[in-house]
Amino acid sequence: MSTKPRFAHYGAIRSLTALKWQTFEGLLIRIICRFVKVSSKNHFSRQLETEKATTSIYYSGDMAYTADNLILLSALEQLFNMEFVDKIREKLGGTYGVSVSSNAQKLPTEGFSLQFQYDCAPDRRVELTNAMNQGVRAYAQDRSGRRDAVQKSKNICSNSTPTTSRKNGYTLRATWRYLVFGIDINADYEKEVNALTIESVRDFANQLLSQATASKYR
């Protein structure tokens, strides 16, 4: 499913300009997180009926900006979603869920980011944060196998494509990658997704997380 004919239908100059600005904002945040080694805290006070703490854990590092890696990063995001539903919500019972998001950058340097965000009772924040960091770091070294989880991740990637590809945001991002970077992620998408294995995803996770910088915001 090529992205070439879609540019004529969706590629409005105003929309592409807005996408450029959003991309620049994301790059600026990533540069600050990676190269400015400072510790900062922002506290916002609001009276709540039930006290809660919101925590974001942010991993960023180097990653070659290729179609293969974009697909692997998406699969890894899905796997972490399932991982933390099982370990953090079901087993530890500390939160209703963990929001996992990923992003890849081409400029000014090629790299990636993974963000984990969750709400919990204030007295459980440290416990759950430690559990999540341990889970992230241990994931790449785990040899027990998660073949069922990898298959579920592949199914999610494949099944969501027909719906997602009809959205303007997806088409604009895919068109931007093709026109600016020469990457057509849709060209062999199904083939690349079907080729994913527990070994390839684990090795990819190890490659990213072994050199990633971790930041925490609360």
TORZAVO-256884 format. One record per atom (N, C-alpha, C, O): residue in one letter; x, y, z. Coordinates in steps of 0.001 Angstrom, whole numbers, padded with zeros to 6 digits, always signed. Example, Ala and Ser with C-alpha at 12.3 -4.5 7.8 and 13.67 -1.06 7.14 Angstrom:
residues 2
A+013190-005690+007800 A+012300-004500+007800 A+013200-003300+007800 A+014236-003319+008465 S+012850-002250+007080 S+013670-001060+007140 S+012900+000030+007870 S+013409+001138+008039 
//
This chain:
residues 218
M+000854-001195+000000 M+000000+000000+000000 M+000887+001240+000000 M+001365+001652+001057 S+001116+001845-001173 S+002068+002941-001297 S+001466+004239-000797 S+000248+004417-000816 T+002339+005162-000341 T+001882+006462+000150 T+001884+007505-000962 T+001407+008620-000748 K+002414+007173-002165 K+002574+008182-003207 K+001260+008832-003633 K+001182+010060-003654 P+000220+008057-003976 P-001007+008715-004463 P-001753+009474-003390 P-002590+010322-003701 R-001466+009187-002131 R-002240+009847-001077 R-001833+011308-000890 R-002612+012117-000386 F-000599+011639-001304 F-000167+013016-001116 F-001045+013978-001882 F-001329+015079-001409 A-001476+013571-003062 A-002318+014443-003876 A-003643+014717-003193 A-004241+015775-003392 H-004105+013775-002392 H-005417+013921-001752 H-005318+014605-000393 H-006173+015419-000043 Y-004285+014281+000367 Y-004212+014765+001738 Y-003113+015798+002001 Y-003103+016442+003050 G-002206+015952+001064 G-000996+016730+001392 G-001171+018224+001307 G-000507+018863+000491 A-002016+018799+002092 A-002201+020248+002118 A-000981+020909+002737 A-000430+020428+003727 I-000563+022032+002133 I+000637+022715+002611 I+000480+023176+004055 I+001427+023087+004836 R-000707+023668+004423 R-000920+024139+005793 R-000758+023009+006792 R-000157+023196+007850 S-001289+021837+006469 S-001185+020695+007372 S+000249+020246+007517 S+000680+019906+008619 L+001002+020236+006427 L+002406+019837+006491 L+003213+020839+007314 L+004125+020457+008048 T+002872+022126+007185 T+003563+023146+007982 T+003308+022930+009461 T+004228+023048+010271 A+002055+022611+009831 A+001727+022334+011235 A+002484+021112+011730 A+002946+021077+012871 L+002609+020106+010862 L+003334+018890+011247 L+004803+019194+011474 L+005411+018653+012398 K+005388+020064+010635 K+006775+020468+010822 K+006971+021100+012203 K+007938+020793+012900 W+006049+021982+012593 W+006182+022660+013875 W+006048+021676+015027 W+006796+021770+016000 Q+005109+020728+014940 Q+004968+019719+015990 Q+006221+018866+016092 Q+006659+018513+017187 T+006799+018536+014926 T+008033+017741+014928 T+009159+018526+015572 T+009945+017963+016335 F+009253+019824+015279 F+010298+020655+015865 F+010161+020739+017377 F+011157+020682+018098 E+008921+020875+017862 E+008709+020929+019307 E+009176+019635+019973 E+009826+019668+021017 G+008838+018487+019358 G+009270+017209+019914 G+010777+017076+019931 G+011349+016560+020891 L+011429+017545+018861 L+012884+017486+018804 L+013518+018366+019870 L+014514+017982+020485 L+012948+019540+020090 L+013490+020456+021087 L+013431+019852+022478 L+014391+019957+023241 I+012300+019212+022820 I+012169+018557+024125 I+013199+017449+024262 I+013815+017295+025317 R+013388+016676+023197 R+014333+015559+023248 R+015759+016056+023430 R+016530+015463+024185 I+016123+017149+022739 I+017469+017701+022873 I+017729+018143+024301 I+018794+017878+024858 I+016741+018825+024895 I+016898+019297+026272 I+017084+018122+027223 I+017948+018159+028098 C+016266+017070+027052 C+016329+015910+027950 C+017655+015171+027831 C+018170+014640+028815 R+018206+015141+026614 R+019396+014319+026405 R+020692+015054+026682 R+021645+014442+027164 F+020762+016360+026391 F+022035+017056+026453 F+022157+018045+027613 F+023264+018456+027959 V+021052+018421+028202 V+021116+019330+029345 V+020965+018505+030613 V+019855+018115+030977 K+022072+018241+031281 K+022077+017377+032456 K+021743+018191+033704 K+022633+018556+034472 V+020491+018464+033893 V+020055+019200+035071 V+018894+018454+035705 V+018208+017664+035057 S+018694+018720+036970 S+017557+018136+037679 S+016573+019243+037989 S+016939+020245+038603 S+015349+019081+037579 S+014345+020106+037813 S+013058+019468+038295 S+012746+018334+037933 K+012315+020191+039106 K+011055+019715+039631 K+010005+020808+039483 K+010259+021975+039781 N+008832+020419+039022 N+007704+021332+038937 N+006576+020781+039795 N+006140+019649+039592 H+006107+021559+040741 H+005041+021131+041643 H+003784+021953+041361 H+003826+023183+041355 F+002679+021268+041129 F+001401+021912+040911 F+000429+021407+041974 F+000286+020199+042161 S-000227+022310+042657 S-001104+021940+043761 S-002568+022094+043360 S-002969+023101+042777 R-003358+021062+043691 R-004794+021112+043441 R-005470+020172+044428 R-005008+019055+044657 Q-006558+020637+045001 Q-007264+019829+045973 Q-008015+018700+045279 Q-008833+018947+044393 L-007739+017465+045680 L-008385+016308+045101 L-009200+015558+046149 L-008839+015526+047326 E-010290+014965+045713 E-011069+014156+046639 E-010295+012905+047048 E-010332+012488+048206 T-009607+012325+046100 T-008744+011178+046370 T-007341+011531+045910 T-007127+011828+044735 E-006393+011502+046819 E-005033+011883+046482 E-004431+010905+045479 E-004653+009696+045559 K-003665+011448+044533 K-002979+010596+043579 K-001690+011275+043127 K-001548+012496+043194 A-000769+010456+042671 A+000492+010944+042119 A+000574+010517+040660 A+000338+009352+040341 T+000905+011447+039774 T+001079+011153+038360 T+002574+011156+038048 T+003270+012133+038325 T+003056+010075+037480 T+004481+009929+037212 T+004700+009568+035754 T+003977+008742+035197 S+005708+010194+035130 S+006117+009861+033766 S+007584+009449+033790 S+008424+010144+034362 I+007879+008333+033174 I+009247+007850+033027 I+009583+007890+031551 I+008848+007348+030725 Y+010686+008527+031219 Y+011018+008839+029831 Y+012400+008280+029498 Y+013398+008683+030095 Y+012454+007351+028541 Y+013721+006796+028067 Y+014003+007347+026671 Y+013114+007367+025820 S+015225+007789+026437 S+015592+008293+025112 S+017020+007885+024791 S+017845+007732+025692 G+017310+007709+023513 G+018645+007313+023098 G+018768+007294+021592 G+017914+007818+020876 D+019838+006684+021122 D+020120+006635+019693 D+019386+005472+019032 D+019244+004399+019618 M+018926+005698+017811 M+018297+004646+017012 M+018325+005056+015555 M+017914+006166+015218 A+018803+004183+014685 A+018792+004473+013251 A+017351+004637+012767 A+016484+003825+013090 Y+017107+005679+012001 Y+015757+005991+011532 Y+015507+005232+010230 Y+015731+005757+009140 T+015042+003994+010361 T+014744+003137+009208 T+013331+002588+009340 T+012750+002612+010424 A+012781+002095+008236 A+011436+001521+008262 A+011384+000319+009202 A+010413+000153+009940 D+012423-000522+009180 D+012463-001693+010055 D+012393-001289+011519 D+011639-001874+012297 N+013185-000283+011893 N+013221+000140+013295 N+011931+000822+013721 N+011525+000696+014876 L+011282+001535+012822 L+010000+002159+013152 L+008959+001098+013482 L+008159+001270+014402 I+008970-000003+012727 I+008023-001090+012978 I+008377-001804+014277 I+007488-002128+015065 L+009661-002052+014510 L+010094-002696+015745 L+009751-001844+016962 L+009339-002374+017993 L+009916-000530+016848 L+009600+000359+017968 L+008110+000331+018279 L+007719+000346+019446 S+007277+000291+017246 S+005834+000201+017444 S+005463-001108+018126 S+004620-001126+019023 A+006094-002209+017702 A+005834-003513+018326 A+006284-003519+019780 A+005601-004079+020638 L+007430-002898+020064 L+007931-002839+021437 L+006983-002039+022328 L+006780-002387+023491 E+006411-000981+021792 E+005418-000200+022544 E+004225-001069+022928 E+003753-001016+024064 Q+003741-001864+021986 Q+002610-002752+022270 Q+002976-003795+023336 Q+002166-004104+024210 L+004186-004326+023258 L+004631-005330+024227 L+004741-004749+025627 L+004369-005406+026600 F+005245-003528+025742 F+005330-002895+027056 F+003940-002594+027614 F+003718-002682+028821 N+003017-002242+026738 N+001635-002057+027197 N+001111-003317+027858 N+000545-003261+028950 M+001296-004454+027202 M+000829-005727+027761 M+001620-006108+029016 M+001060-006640+029974 E+002917-005830+028997 E+003779-006176+030132 E+003326-005486+031409 E+003257-006109+032468 F+003021-004206+031307 F+002696-003450+032512 F+001248-003626+032942 F+000926-003434+034115 V+000377-003985+032018 V-000973-004381+032435 V-000881-005601+033330 V-001576-005691+034342 D-000023-006538+032958 D+000137-007778+033724 D+000848-007536+035053 D+000365-007967+036100 K+001979-006858+035019 K+002802-006759+036219 K+002394-005632+037158 K+002363-005820+038374 I+002082-004468+036608 I+001805-003304+037451 I+000348-003244+037882 I+000051-002969+039044 R-000561-003500+036948 R-001983-003414+037304 R-002496-004693+037953 R-003105-004648+039022 E-002253-005834+037311 E-002839-007079+037795 E-002114-007640+039018 E-002758-008036+039989 K-000780-007677+038978 K-000030-008313+040059 K+000212-007393+041245 K+000042-007805+042392 L+000605-006154+040982 L+000870-005221+042081 L-000371-004431+042474 L-000468-003955+043605 G-001322-004287+041551 G-002578-003610+041865 G-002407-002158+042279 G-003176-001637+043086 G-001394-001510+041720 G-001115-000151+042167 G-001723+000943+041317 G-001746+002103+041728 T-002220+000596+040131 T-002743+001611+039233 T-003751+000972+038288 T-003736-000243+038090 Y-004629+001789+037702 Y-005603+001273+036752 Y-004940+000892+035434 Y-005453+000053+034695 G-003815+001502+035145 G-003129+001183+033895 G-001930+002071+033684 G-001770+003095+034349 V-001086+001668+032749 V+000109+002424+032382 V-000007+002816+030914 V-000207+001965+030048 S+000119+004101+030646 S+000094+004587+029272 S+001513+004529+028701 S+002437+005123+029257 V+001676+003814+027595 V+002983+003666+026959 V+002931+004334+025587 V+002009+004086+024810 S+003909+005171+025288 S+003984+005811+023979 S+005424+005813+023495 S+006357+005829+024298 S+005600+005797+022188 S+006937+005796+021608 S+007024+006847+020516 S+006015+007278+019957 N+008256+007249+020225 N+008467+008234+019173 N+009854+008019+018581 N+010770+007576+019273 A+010002+008333+017300 A+011292+008232+016625 A+011615+009568+015971 A+010727+010234+015439 Q+012890+009961+016009 Q+013328+011216+015408 Q+014424+010976+014386 Q+015261+010086+014541 K+014401+011784+013345 K+015442+011757+012315 K+016425+012902+012502 K+017631+012729+012330 L+015903+014074+012855 L+016717+015273+012995 L+016548+015881+014385 L+015469+015747+014962 P+017548+016537+014945 P+018896+016771+014399 P+019791+015535+014465 P+020786+015451+013746 T+019442+014577+015324 T+020139+013298+015370 T+019092+012189+015385 T+017988+012385+015892 E+019427+011041+014839 E+018493+009933+014819 E+018374+009338+016219 E+019381+009121+016893 G+017154+009076+016648 G+016972+008541+017990 G+015541+008130+018256 G+014692+008167+017365 F+015280+007736+019496 F+013960+007249+019889 F+013634+007758+021283 F+014498+008260+022001 S+012367+007615+021648 S+011936+007858+023026 S+010813+006892+023356 S+010004+006541+022498 L+010776+006469+024610 L+009693+005654+025161 L+009225+006331+026431 L+010039+006652+027297 Q+007922+006554+026557 Q+007387+007204+027746 Q+006346+006312+028400 Q+005468+005761+027737 F+006464+006181+029721 F+005521+005406+030533 F+004899+006352+031551 F+005619+006990+032319 Q+003592+006452+031568 Q+002908+007366+032487 Q+001791+006629+033216 Q+001064+005833+032622 Y+001665+006908+034519 Y+000629+006241+035307 Y+000257+007091+036517 Y+001028+007947+036953 D-000932+006842+037049 D-001423+007457+038282 D-001472+006401+039375 D-001768+005236+039108 C-001184+006807+040599 C-001255+005868+041722 C-001388+006660+043021 C-001301+007888+043018 A-001600+005954+044126 A-001601+006598+045438 A-000199+007115+045730 A+000778+006440+045410 P-000076+008301+046331 P+001245+008879+046578 P+002197+007958+047338 P+003398+007957+047068 D+001680+007181+048278 D+002563+006327+049076 D+003055+005095+048314 D+003871+004334+048833 R+002563+004892+047082 R+003009+003745+046280 R+003837+004166+045071 R+004261+003327+044277 R+004061+005459+044939 R+004766+005964+043760 R+006175+005384+043643 R+006556+004904+042576 V+006941+005423+044711 V+008325+004927+044669 V+008362+003441+044355 V+009177+002991+043550 E+007476+002675+044992 E+007419+001228+044766 E+007132+000902+043307 E+007808+000067+042707 L+006126+001564+042737 L+005742+001254+041367 L+006764+001774+040360 L+007008+001133+039338 T+007360+002925+040640 T+008394+003455+039753 T+009585+002510+039697 T+010118+002244+038620 N+010004+002004+040847 N+011108+001046+040891 N+010754-000233+040135 N+011583-000787+039414 A+009512-000697+040308 A+009072-001917+039622 A+009066-001722+038109 A+009437-002629+037364 M+008646-000538+037652 M+008610-000271+036223 M+010010-000172+035650 M+010280-000738+034591 N+010907+000533+036322 N+012280+000651+035840 N+012959-000715+035780 N+013678-001013+034826 Q+012733-001533+036790 Q+013299-002881+036790 Q+012725-003712+035650 Q+013440-004476+035001 G+011414-003551+035412 G+010775-004291+034334 G+011295-003900+032965 G+011505-004754+032103 V+011504-002597+032766 V+012016-002114+031478 V+013418-002647+031235 V+013714-003162+030157 R+014287-002524+032245 R+015677-002947+032088 R+015790-004463+031939 R+016644-004954+031201 A+014931-005199+032637 A+015018-006660+032599 A+014418-007243+031329 A+014720-008377+030958 Y+013574-006474+030665 Y+012859-007013+029516 Y+013810-007510+028428 Y+013623-008592+027872 A+014840-006700+028130 A+015744-007059+027045 A+016585-008283+027373 A+017096-008944+026469 Q+016734-008596+028678 Q+017568-009729+029077 Q+016753-010991+029334 Q+017319-012050+029604 D+015445-010886+029254 D+014578-012016+029592 D+014672-013115+028539 D+014464-012864+027352 R+014983-014320+028971 R+015096-015448+028058 R+013920-016418+028202 R+013904-017480+027578 S+012940-016046+029025 S+011815-016966+029252 S+010888-017050+028045 S+010142-018015+027879 G+010952-016014+027203 G+010142-016043+025980 G+008759-015459+026192 G+008106-015726+027200 R+008317-014656+025228 R+006977-014081+025262 R+006372-014226+023870 R+005907-013254+023276 R+006385-015442+023367 R+005944-015654+021998 R+004468-015308+021822 R+004078-014773+020784 D+003650-015605+022818 D+002237-015245+022732 D+002066-013738+022679 D+001251-013217+021918 A+002859-013034+023511 A+002773-011571+023543 A+003236-010971+022222 A+002635-010016+021730 V+004302-011526+021643 V+004794-011031+020363 V+003745-011245+019272 V+003549-010375+018423 Q+003076-012388+019291 Q+002025-012645+018307 Q+000860-011671+018475 Q+000297-011194+017489 K+000501-011378+019721 K-000553-010402+019975 K-000138-009024+019465 K-000945-008299+018882 S+001129-008669+019690 S+001634-007384+019205 S+001572-007313+017684 S+001192-006283+017128 K+001940-008391+017009 K+001870-008446+015551 K+000434-008294+015075 K+000168-007610+014087 N-000492-008936+015782 N-001912-008842+015413 N-002418-007413+015561 N-003164-006917+014716 I-002002-006751+016653 I-002423-005365+016875 I-001896-004464+015765 I-002630-003633+015231 C-000615-004633+015418 C-000010-003817+014361 C-000715-004034+013027 C-000969-003079+012293 S-001033-005294+012710 S-001674-005607+011426 S-003126-005146+011392 S-003573-004563+010404 N-003867-005407+012476 N-005298-005102+012483 N-005589-003612+012569 N-006627-003153+012091 S-004678-002852+013176 S-004926-001418+013324 S-004589-000629+012060 S-005032+000509+011905 T-003811-001222+011160 T-003360-000496+009968 T-004497-000041+009064 T-004494+001121+008658 P-005481-000894+008719 P-006550-000424+007826 P-007301+000788+008373 P-007650+001695+007617 T-007550+000809+009671 T-008266+001942+010267 T-007365+003157+010386 T-007758+004265+010021 T-006151+002953+010898 T-005229+004064+011133 T-004826+004744+009833 T-004699+005967+009785 S-004624+003959+008778 S-004143+004514+007513 S-005151+005442+006856 S-004790+006199+005956 R-006417+005400+007290 R-007434+006298+006729 R-007471+007650+007437 R-008191+008556+007019 K-006693+007782+008508 K-006689+009037+009250 K-005686+010015+008653 K-004604+009626+008212 N-006063+011295+008645 N-005213+012316+008037 N-003841+012390+008700 N-002824+012551+008025 G-003819+012269+010043 G-002550+012381+010759 G-001565+011310+010336 G-000382+011586+010136 Y-002057+010083+010200 Y-001193+008978+009774 Y-000675+009220+008354 Y+000511+009045+008077 T-001575+009623+007466 T-001185+009846+006079 T-000175+010969+005956 T+000765+010873+005167 L-000356+012038+006730 L+000589+013155+006690 L+001972+012719+007175 L+002984+013082+006576 R+002016+011937+008266 R+003311+011483+008776 R+003997+010556+007775 R+005198+010674+007531 A+003225+009631+007196 A+003790+008708+006216 A+004276+009453+004974 A+005332+009133+004427 T+003505+010444+004531 T+003893+011234+003364 T+005132+012055+003659 T+006018+012183+002814 W+005194+012619+004877 W+006358+013407+005300 W+007612+012535+005289 W+008660+012962+004803 R+007513+011333+005815 R+008676+010436+005823 R+009131+010122+004396 R+010326+010078+004107 Y+008163+009907+003521 Y+008502+009540+002157 Y+009130+010706+001395 Y+010155+010532+000736 L+008529+011888+001480 L+009007+013036+000705 L+010327+013587+001238 L+011197+013978+000459 V+010481+013619+002575 V+011659+014251+003163 V+012801+013258+003376 V+013965+013576+003129 F+012455+012047+003841 F+013498+011081+004215 F+013590+009885+003270 F+014503+009068+003393 G+012651+009775+002329 G+012696+008674+001382 G+012315+007330+001972 G+012712+006291+001445 I+011542+007332+003073 I+011138+006097+003736 I+009645+005870+003515 I+008821+006690+003918 D+009303+004762+002878 D+007904+004384+002683 D+007605+003212+003616 D+007827+002053+003268 I+007099+003533+004800 I+006883+002503+005817 I+005807+001513+005408 I+005768+000397+005928 N+004928+001900+004484 N+003833+001030+004071 N+004223+000043+002974 N+003479-000901+002706 A+005368+000243+002341 A+005734-000571+001178 A+005775-002061+001511 A+005193-002876+000795 D+006460-002415+002595 D+006573-003826+003002 D+006088-004018+004431 D+006617-004848+005171 Y+005075-003243+004812 Y+004651-003237+006214 Y+004215-004621+006696 Y+004699-005099+007722 E+003307-005264+005966 E+002798-006572+006389 E+003919-007603+006445 E+003965-008424+007360 K+004811-007563+005482 K+005925-008503+005448 K+006835-008311+006657 K+007261-009285+007278 E+007132-007054+006992 E+008016-006768+008124 E+007353-007152+009446 E+008017-007679+010338 V+006063-006895+009580 V+005351-007257+010810 V+005326-008767+010983 V+005570-009272+012079 N+005039-009477+009929 N+004978-010944+010004 N+006336-011563+010312 N+006410-012678+010827 A+007409-010843+009998 A+008761-011359+010236 A+009237-011147+011673 A+010297-011648+012050 L+008474-010415+012476 L+008879-010160+013862 L+008922-011465+014658 L+008052-012323+014513 T+009947-011598+015501 T+010082-012750+016387 T+010424-012268+017778 T+010807-011113+017961 I+010289-013153+018773 I+010655-012790+020135 I+012125-012419+020209 I+012507-011541+020983 E+012957-013086+019406 E+014389-012797+019421 E+014692-011426+018816 E+015495-010669+019362 S+014055-011108+017693 S+014341-009829+017039 S+013871-008653+017884 S+014549-007627+017948 V+012711-008791+018535 V+012210-007708+019388 V+013057-007569+020642 V+013346-006453+021072 R+013465-008701+021240 R+014298-008651+022443 R+015656-008028+022146 R+016136-007200+022920 D+016285-008415+021030 D+017583-007845+020663 D+017457-006351+020383 D+018343-005571+020732 F+016356-005957+019755 F+016113-004541+019484 F+015959-003769+020788 F+016530-002689+020941 A+015190-004316+021730 A+015005-003673+023035 A+016339-003536+023761 A+016612-002499+024367 N+017168-004571+023704 N+018473-004526+024360 N+019355-003454+023738 N+020059-002735+024448 Q+019319-003346+022414 Q+020106-002345+021709 Q+019703-000927+022131 Q+020564-000067+022317 L+018402-000686+022280 L+017926+000644+022645 L+018186+000963+024119 L+018739+002011+024452 L+017778+000045+024990 L+017764+000341+026416 L+019150+000276+027054 L+019365+000860+028116 S+020084-000417+026429 S+021434-000501+026996 S+022164+000829+026937 S+023122+001037+027682 Q+021724+001747+026054 Q+022400+003046+025945 Q+021439+004219+026171 Q+021793+005374+025932 A+020226+003913+026630 A+019219+004964+026800 A+019450+005771+028078 A+020008+005275+029056 T+019008+007015+028043 T+018997+007883+029212 T+017583+007895+029788 T+016614+008053+029046 A+017460+007731+031091 A+016145+007698+031743 A+015916+009000+032512 A+016806+009496+033202 S+014711+009537+032379 S+014292+010725+033137 S+012948+010447+033778 S+012145+009676+033253 K+012706+011085+034930 K+011434+010876+035637 K+010807+012225+035943 K+011486+013156+036378 Y+009508+012321+035710 Y+008756+013547+035963 Y+007540+013206+036816 Y+006878+012196+036580 R+007251+014027+037784 R+006081+013777+038645 R+005497+015107+039109 R+004508+015125+039842 
//
